[in-house]
Amino acid sequence: MEQEELTVVEHIEELRKRLLIVAGFFVLAIIGSFFLAQPLIQFLQHTEEAKSLQLHAFRVTDPVKVYIQVIFILSLVMTSPIILFQLWGFVSPGLYEKERKVTLRYIPYAFLLFIVGIVFSYLVLRPYLLKWMMGLAGEMDVEQTIGIYEYFQFLMQITLPFGLIFQLPIIMLFLTRLGIITPMGMSKVRKYAYFALLCVAAVIAPPDIVSHMIVTLPLCILYEISIMISRIGYRSYLKAEQQREMELAA
């Protein structure tokens, strides 16, 4: 009983140390983001679509809020590889040696897919969303007055979710390597997965069919890629299980 309590204490202490490491890197990222936030804000303000919006500040604090928001998002993105590495380090003692090596390789791919998701939503989805909303306002004979804080909130709402959604292949591969899911099971529930992805697309995209398909098609492709990748991971999982059985038998 005392050993179990000591083990729990050790786990808590290890978690505390890893959280302190993440917090330290996050503070450094905030310092670096102070120099990157203003150029990024100016770039986002002077894109072709943003120039036509005539952004305004409705409150004195709006520019400061935008600046702080961009600093926080940049710092979070810059710190995300450290967060993933510390998370891996915390759970890795419960994995086999090969599983530790394989899952460690997922970290750069997860970060890369996160960036790809953000870039995709910004370059592909954002122009269509703005075009549709501006067109709808014109049809309703409404002159839009857009606040700069609201505009940046809109950017975060369409880019960050896609960064997370693009993690789907890595998550599926990780769960397959652990034997939690199988590619056969993913194939069987494909129609339910597609329905769930359609619901996600309906929340993100406007109701017109073109924008909806622009969102839905990449999600479905990601799911199919996840199935193909999970097949590779499942074969590795079966080999690892066979090796464990041989070691136990020996």
C-alpha positions in Angstrom: 0.0 0.0 0.0 2.8 2.4 0.8 4.6 1.4 -2.4 1.4 2.2 -4.4 1.2 5.6 -2.6 4.8 6.3 -3.4 4.3 5.3 -7.0 1.4 7.8 -7.2 3.5 10.5 -5.7 6.3 9.8 -8.1 3.8 10.1 -11.0 2.5 13.3 -9.7 6.0 14.7 -9.3 6.9 13.6 -12.8 3.8 15.3 -14.2 4.6 18.5 -12.3 8.1 18.6 -13.8 6.8 18.1 -17.3 4.2 20.8 -16.8 7.0 23.1 -15.6 9.0 22.4 -18.8 6.0 23.1 -20.9 5.3 26.3 -19.0 8.9 27.4 -19.4 8.8 26.9 -23.2 5.5 28.6 -23.4 6.9 31.7 -21.7 9.8 31.7 -24.2 7.3 31.3 -27.0 5.3 34.3 -25.7 8.5 36.4 -25.7 9.2 35.4 -29.3 5.5 35.9 -30.3 5.7 39.6 -29.2 8.0 40.2 -32.2 6.0 38.0 -34.6 2.5 39.0 -33.8 2.5 42.5 -35.3 3.9 41.4 -38.7 1.4 38.6 -38.8 -1.5 40.9 -38.0 -0.4 43.3 -40.7 -0.2 40.5 -43.2 -3.7 39.2 -42.4 -5.0 42.8 -42.5 -3.6 43.5 -46.0 -4.8 40.4 -47.8 -7.0 41.0 -50.8 -10.2 39.9 -49.0 -9.4 41.8 -45.8 -8.7 45.1 -47.6 -12.3 45.1 -49.0 -13.8 44.6 -45.5 -12.8 48.0 -44.0 -12.0 46.7 -40.5 -13.0 48.9 -37.5 -12.4 48.9 -33.8 -15.6 49.2 -31.9 -13.9 49.4 -28.5 -10.7 51.0 -27.4 -9.4 47.6 -26.2 -10.1 45.7 -29.5 -6.6 46.2 -31.0 -5.0 45.1 -27.7 -7.3 42.0 -27.5 -6.4 41.1 -31.1 -2.7 41.5 -30.3 -2.9 39.3 -27.2 -5.0 36.7 -29.0 -2.5 36.4 -31.8 0.4 36.2 -29.3 -1.4 33.4 -27.4 -2.2 31.4 -30.6 1.4 31.7 -31.9 2.8 30.7 -28.6 0.5 27.7 -28.4 1.4 26.5 -31.9 5.2 27.0 -31.2 4.9 25.1 -27.9 2.7 22.2 -29.3 5.7 20.0 -30.2 7.0 20.3 -26.7 3.6 19.5 -25.3 3.4 16.4 -27.5 6.9 15.3 -26.5 6.2 15.8 -22.8 2.9 13.9 -23.1 4.8 11.1 -24.9 7.5 11.1 -22.2 4.8 10.8 -19.5 3.0 7.8 -21.0 6.0 6.1 -22.7 7.0 4.0 -19.5 3.7 2.1 -20.0 4.7 1.2 -23.6 7.0 -1.4 -25.1 10.3 -0.3 -26.4 9.3 -0.5 -30.1 6.0 1.3 -29.3 8.0 4.1 -27.6 10.2 4.5 -30.7 7.3 4.4 -33.1 5.0 6.8 -31.2 7.9 9.3 -30.8 8.1 9.6 -34.6 4.4 10.7 -34.6 5.2 14.1 -33.0 6.8 15.9 -36.0 4.1 14.5 -38.3 1.3 15.6 -36.0 2.8 19.1 -35.9 3.1 19.2 -39.7 -0.5 18.0 -40.2 -1.7 20.7 -37.8 0.1 23.4 -39.9 -1.2 21.9 -43.1 -4.8 22.0 -41.7 -4.4 25.7 -40.8 -2.9 26.6 -44.2 -5.6 24.6 -46.1 -8.5 26.3 -44.2 -6.9 29.7 -44.6 -6.1 29.5 -48.4 -9.0 27.4 -49.5 -11.9 27.7 -47.1 -11.6 31.3 -45.9 -11.9 33.0 -49.4 -15.1 31.0 -50.2 -16.6 31.7 -46.8 -15.9 35.5 -47.1 -17.2 35.5 -50.7 -20.4 33.8 -49.7 -21.0 36.0 -46.6 -20.3 39.2 -48.6 -22.6 38.0 -51.4 -25.4 37.3 -48.9 -25.0 40.7 -47.4 -25.2 42.3 -50.8 -28.4 40.3 -51.7 -29.9 41.5 -48.4 -28.8 45.1 -49.2 -26.9 45.2 -45.9 -23.8 47.3 -45.5 -21.4 45.4 -43.3 -19.4 47.1 -40.6 -16.8 44.5 -39.4 -14.8 44.9 -36.3 -11.1 43.8 -36.4 -11.6 41.7 -33.2 -14.6 39.9 -34.8 -12.6 39.3 -38.0 -9.7 37.7 -36.2 -12.2 35.6 -34.1 -13.6 34.4 -37.4 -10.1 33.5 -38.7 -9.4 31.5 -35.5 -12.7 29.7 -35.6 -12.1 28.4 -39.2 -8.4 27.6 -39.0 -7.7 26.1 -35.6 -10.5 23.4 -35.9 -9.0 22.3 -39.2 -5.6 22.1 -37.7 -7.1 19.6 -35.2 -9.2 17.7 -37.7 -6.0 17.1 -39.8 -4.7 15.1 -36.9 -7.1 12.3 -37.7 -4.6 10.0 -39.6 -2.0 10.2 -36.8 -4.7 9.5 -34.1 -6.0 6.5 -36.0 -2.5 5.2 -36.6 -1.7 5.6 -32.9 -4.8 3.8 -31.8 -4.2 1.0 -34.3 -0.7 0.5 -33.1 -2.1 0.1 -29.6 -4.7 -2.4 -30.8 -7.6 -0.2 -29.8 -9.1 0.0 -33.3 -8.6 -2.0 -36.5 -8.8 -0.9 -40.2 -11.5 -3.5 -40.7 -13.6 -1.9 -38.0 -13.0 1.6 -39.5 -14.2 0.3 -42.9 -17.4 -1.2 -41.4 -18.4 2.1 -39.8 -17.4 4.1 -42.9 -21.0 5.3 -43.6 -21.5 6.4 -40.0 -18.1 8.2 -40.1 -19.1 10.0 -43.3 -22.4 11.1 -41.7 -20.4 12.5 -38.7 -18.0 14.3 -41.1 -21.0 15.8 -43.0 -22.3 17.1 -39.7 -18.9 18.6 -38.9 -18.8 20.2 -42.3 -22.3 21.6 -41.8 -21.2 23.4 -38.6 -18.0 24.8 -40.2 -19.2 25.6 -43.8 -22.0 27.9 -45.0 -25.2 26.2 -46.3 -24.4 26.5 -50.0 -23.4 23.3 -51.7 -20.0 24.5 -53.1 -18.6 25.5 -49.7 -20.1 22.4 -48.1 -18.3 20.2 -50.6 -15.0 22.1 -50.1 -15.1 21.2 -46.5 -16.6 17.7 -46.7 -14.4 16.3 -49.4 -11.0 16.8 -47.6 -12.6 15.3 -44.4 -13.7 12.2 -46.3 -10.3 11.9 -48.0 -8.6 12.2 -44.6 -10.7 9.4 -43.3 -9.8 7.1 -46.2 -6.1 8.0 -45.7 -6.5 7.1 -42.1 -7.8 3.7 -43.0 -4.9 3.1 -45.4 -2.4 4.2 -42.8 -4.1 2.2 -40.1 -3.6 -1.0 -42.2 0.1 -0.4 -42.1 0.0 0.1 -38.4 -2.2 -2.9 -37.9 0.3 -5.2 -39.6 3.0 -3.8 -37.3 0.7 -4.4 -34.4 0.2 -8.1 -35.4 3.9 -8.6 -35.8 4.6 -7.1 -32.4 1.9 -9.3 -30.8 3.4 -12.4 -32.4 6.8 -11.5 -31.1 5.5 -11.0 -27.6 3.8 -14.4 -27.7 7.1 -16.0 -28.9 9.0 -14.3 -26.1 6.4 -15.5 -23.5 6.5 -19.0 -24.9 10.3 -19.0 -24.7 
